Amino acid sequence: LDDPLSGWLPDYPGAEAITLKHLLSHTSGVPNFTAFDEYPRLMHLPVAPDDLIARFSGEQPEFDPGKRFSYSNSNYILLSRVMEIETGRPFGEAIDAFISDQLGINGMQYEHPDRDYPDMVEGFAYNDGLEPAAPIHMSVPLGAGGLTANGDALLAFIDRLYDEEFISESSMRLMTEPQSGNYALGLGVGPVLDQPSIGHTGGINGFASNMLHLPHRDISIVVLSNLETAQVGPIVRDLLSMVLEKPYTIPEVRREIRVDPETLSRYSGRYELAPDFELKIFIENNELMAQATGQQAVKLHAETRERFFIRVIDAVIEFHVEEDGSVERLTLNQSGQQFEAPRIE
């Protein structure tokens, strides 16, 4: 794990200072290629691994290796290329062989771009209604999101992690030891409902997933959705709450009402959620929109004249109207958390 990336990719900038552990723990500083402006324009096109790496190898590192945590899919692309060099096989073939020969699990495989999968469900997005997700060529995600599995396969995978014939107890401890905050080596760790846990989320065009395991309680939960904006995290948390007999939230079916344009215009402005992080509220095509710093704009749907919900994420925004009709603040409720945001413009 402490071997430098230069052992496999000597021409990658700064490779001698980046270790495999840095890549697995997202502490490498390598920028995330899926966040680049050009990514949506290129993601449906086939690409060779070295050409994919070239898309981010010339970018300035976000920080020196080991200095902090920043989740980057580029880390997994580099690790995929290391696996190809080490095995002498394309990543998809190498990972399929590992799953069948080492894991011994059915129902899990890489989605090869040149093969048909008649049993695979279609992935969807939501944009004022369900629509097929934007296409992505499966030469792009590699180890950053090209694996397919059903629920039984993921539960079997969790069982294999605790099989000492497959992975030793010392290696398991190393893999689940936090490296930065609640992230270890390819796994999220930390308390969920005050219980120690390991797990990971997954997301790609048309799909969202979450896998959680509580080792002290021998409880595993897997949620798979073919809607890319499905709120799999809250679903997992509520399912676990049911098992542990703790309070949970029944999802609401929200009804939209129409609000007059004059009322909507009062809400336009900028609201500060945190230092250097704000929520911009504006009107576009007669619709009220919200855009957080560095994120895409989303449409707001009125539940009341002051309360609006967002369909694509688990969030509700409530505007606080003063007696004189002015709006000086809003409250954002998202995934069980509440944020107050004063108006700054």
Residue pairs with C-beta under 8 A, 6 or more apart in sequence:
1 19
1 20
1 21
1 24
1 174
1 185
2 19
2 20
2 21
3 19
3 20
4 15
4 16
4 17
4 18
4 19
5 12
5 15
5 16
5 18
5 19
5 20
5 23
5 78
5 82
6 12
6 15
6 16
6 18
8 81
8 82
8 85
8 86
9 15
9 53
9 78
9 81
9 82
9 85
12 18
12 53
12 57
12 78
13 57
13 58
13 61
14 61
14 65
17 64
17 65
18 28
18 29
18 30
18 65
19 65
20 79
20 82
21 27
21 179
21 185
22 28
22 29
22 65
22 66
22 75
23 30
23 75
23 76
23 78
23 79
24 75
24 79
24 185
24 186
25 69
25 179
25 180
25 183
25 184
25 185
26 69
26 70
26 71
26 72
26 75
26 180
26 183
27 65
27 66
27 67
27 68
27 69
27 70
27 179
27 180
28 61
28 65
28 72
28 75
29 61
29 62
29 63
29 64
29 65
29 67
29 70
30 56
30 61
30 62
30 72
30 74
30 75
30 78
31 56
31 59
31 60
31 61
31 62
31 72
31 74
32 56
32 70
32 71
32 72
32 73
32 74
33 39
33 52
33 55
33 56
33 72
33 73
33 74
33 77
34 43
34 73
34 144
36 55
36 56
38 55
40 134
42 55
42 140
43 134
43 135
43 136
43 137
43 140
43 205
44 134
44 135
44 136
44 137
45 137
46 113
46 137
46 139
47 137
47 139
47 140
48 139
49 77
49 80
49 81
49 84
49 91
49 139
49 142
50 81
52 77
52 139
52 140
52 142
53 77
53 78
53 81
56 74
56 77
62 70
62 72
63 70
68 180
69 179
69 180
69 181
69 183
71 183
73 141
73 144
73 145
74 144
75 144
76 142
76 143
76 144
76 145
77 142
77 143
77 144
79 143
80 91
80 142
80 143
80 144
81 91
83 91
83 94
83 95
83 143
84 90
84 91
84 94
87 94
87 97
89 97
91 110
91 142
91 143
91 146
92 110
92 111
92 112
92 138
92 142
92 146
93 110
95 110
95 143
95 147
96 109
96 110
99 105
99 108
99 109
102 166
103 156
103 157
103 160
103 166
104 160
105 153
105 156
105 157
105 160
106 153
107 149
107 150
107 152
107 153
108 147
108 148
108 149
108 150
108 153
108 154
108 157
109 147
109 148
109 149
110 138
110 146
110 147
110 148
111 117
111 120
111 138
111 146
111 147
111 148
112 138
113 137
113 138
113 139
117 148
120 148
121 226
122 132
122 206
122 226
123 132
123 133
123 204
123 205
123 206
123 207
123 226
123 227
123 228
124 130
124 131
124 132
124 133
124 206
124 226
124 227
124 228
125 131
125 132
125 133
125 134
125 205
125 206
125 227
125 228
125 229
126 227
126 228
126 229
126 311
126 312
128 299
130 227
132 206
133 205
133 206
133 207
133 228
134 205
135 205
136 204
136 205
138 146
141 204
145 202
145 203
145 204
149 157
150 224
151 222
151 224
154 211
154 222
155 220
155 222
158 211
158 213
158 220
160 166
160 167
161 167
161 172
161 198
161 213
162 172
162 215
167 175
174 185
175 184
175 185
175 186
175 187
176 184
176 185
176 187
176 189
176 198
177 184
177 185
178 184
178 189
178 190
179 185
181 190
182 188
182 189
182 190
183 189
184 198
186 200
187 198
187 199
187 200
188 197
188 198
188 199
188 200
188 201
189 196
189 197
189 198
190 196
190 197
191 197
192 199
192 212
192 214
192 237
192 240
193 237
193 240
193 241
193 244
193 246
195 214
195 216
195 217
195 240
195 244
196 214
196 215
196 216
197 212
197 213
197 214
197 215
198 212
198 213
198 215
199 210
199 211
199 212
199 213
200 210
200 211
201 208
201 209
201 210
201 211
201 232
201 233
202 208
202 209
202 210
202 211
203 209
203 228
204 228
205 228
206 226
206 227
206 228
207 224
207 225
207 226
207 227
207 228
208 224
208 225
208 227
208 228
208 229
208 230
208 232
209 222
209 223
209 224
209 225
209 232
210 221
210 222
210 223
210 232
210 233
210 235
210 236
211 220
211 221
211 222
212 220
212 221
212 222
212 236
212 240
213 219
213 220
213 221
214 220
214 240
217 244
219 240
219 243
221 236
221 239
221 240
221 243
223 232
223 235
223 236
223 239
224 232
225 232
229 311
229 312
229 313
231 313
231 314
231 335
233 335
234 249
234 314
234 335
234 336
237 248
237 336
238 248
238 249
240 246
241 247
241 248
242 248
249 336
254 301
254 303
254 309
255 303
256 301
256 302
256 303
257 302
257 303
257 304
258 302
259 288
259 302
259 305
261 283
261 286
263 305
264 283
264 288
265 283
266 319
266 321
266 325
266 326
266 327
267 281
267 288
267 319
267 327
267 330
268 281
268 282
268 283
269 280
269 281
269 327
269 343
269 344
269 345
270 278
270 279
270 280
270 281
270 343
270 344
270 345
271 278
271 279
271 280
271 281
271 329
271 330
271 341
271 342
271 343
271 344
272 278
272 341
272 342
272 344
273 279
273 292
273 332
273 339
273 341
274 339
276 293
277 292
277 293
278 292
278 293
278 341
278 344
279 290
279 291
279 292
279 293
279 317
279 330
279 332
279 341
280 290
280 291
280 292
281 288
281 289
281 290
281 300
281 330
282 288
282 289
282 291
282 297
283 289
284 297
287 299
287 300
288 299
288 300
288 302
288 308
289 297
289 298
289 299
289 300
290 297
290 298
290 300
290 310
290 317
291 297
291 298
298 310
298 312
298 313
299 310
299 311
300 308
300 309
300 310
300 317
301 308
301 309
301 310
301 311
302 308
303 309
303 316
306 318
306 319
306 320
306 321
307 316
307 317
307 318
307 319
308 316
308 317
308 318
308 319
309 315
309 316
309 317
310 316
310 317
313 334
314 334
314 335
315 332
315 333
315 334
315 335
316 332
316 333
316 334
317 330
317 331
317 332
317 333
318 330
318 331
318 333
319 327
319 330
320 327
320 328
320 329
320 330
320 331
321 327
322 328
327 343
328 342
328 343
329 340
329 341
329 342
329 343
330 340
330 341
330 343
331 338
331 339
331 340
331 341
332 338
332 339
332 341
333 339
